[in-house]
Amino acid sequence: MFNALPPMAIGAIGAALIAAVVSLLGLIISKEQKTSEFRQAWIDALRADCTTYLAELNAIIDALQGGFESDSAKVEALGERYSSLNKSTFSIQLRINHRENKTKELLGCMN
């Protein structure tokens, strides 16, 4: 079969096959890099949410130790902090896999 083809045609077919393999490898590597970028963005966002959660929780605890004159003063002083705490709590819960044991431990600590 290949004897009937001119040598230039065989070379062109070989070059096309090599180019296809290189292109396929490049596509696979590009996909893996994009997956890594998405994973890193997910980790960074989860870290930011955990930081917000812990900072707001700490601020609320510190404020509660000082005491308030009335419940309305407490609500006025801590309303924004509780709102931010709730937002970060829900964001963390939505980002994690609830079936993993470490995640269950984290949720238990948060509750």
FIBA-671285 format. One record per residue (C-alpha): residue in three letters; z, x, y. Coordinates in steps of 0.02 Angstrom, whole numbers, plus 50000, padded with zeros to 5 digits. Layout:
<rs>
AlaZXY;...
</rs>
This chain:
<rs>
Met500005000050000;Phe500505013650125;Asn498995024050072;Ala497845011350153;Leu498725012850322;Pro498275026550443;Pro499645039550475;Met499885033650655;Ala500245015950595;Ile501565022250474;Gly502355032350615;Ala502355017250731;Ile503155006450597;Gly504475019850565;Ala504835021450752;Ala504985002550767;Leu506215001850621;Ile507265015850697;Ala507255006950866;Ala507784990650783;Val509244999150694;Val509805007850855;Ser509664991550950;Leu510684982250818;Leu512044995550822;Gly512094994651011;Leu512284975751003;Ile513714976950878;Ile514614990150983;Ser514374979851141;Lys515104964451056;Glu516624974250997;Gln516914981151172;Lys516814963651248;Thr518064957251120;Ser519234971551166;Glu519044967351351;Phe519494949051319;Arg520974954151213;Gln521604965951349;Ala521424952451481;Trp522424940551369;Ile523804953551348;Asp523854957051535;Ala523984938451575;Leu525364936051445;Arg526324950751518;Ala526164943551693;Asp526804926651631;Cys528274934851541;Thr528694944751698;Thr528674928951804;Tyr529724919751675;Leu531054933351668;Ala531094936151856;Glu531294917551894;Leu532594915451758;Asn533584930151827;Ala533474923452005;Ile534064906151949;Ile535534913351854;Asp536034924252003;Ala535914909352121;Leu536934898152007;Gln538344910852000;Gly538524909652188;Gly538844891052182;Phe538174877052292;Glu538994864552408;Ser538104849852327;Asp536804845352198;Ser535514842152334;Ala535794859552404;Lys535544866752230;Val533944856852204;Glu533294862152374;Ala533704880452345;Leu533084881652166;Gly531684868752156;Glu530284881352181;Arg531064893452059;Tyr531204880151923;Ser529404875151955;Ser528814893051935;Leu529904895151781;Asn529144879551702;Lys527384885151742;Ser527644902151663;Thr528514894251512;Phe527054882751476;Ser525804896651506;Ile526694907851381;Gln526774893651254;Leu524914890451271;Arg524444908751248;Ile525394912351089;Asn525164907950906;His526584896350856;Arg526404900350671;Glu526914918650683;Asn528724923250647;Lys528914934150803;Thr528234919950908;Lys529504908050833;Glu530874920450878;Leu530204921651056;Leu530144902851076;Gly531914901551007;Cys532524913951137;Met531604904951276;Asn532364888251226;
</rs>
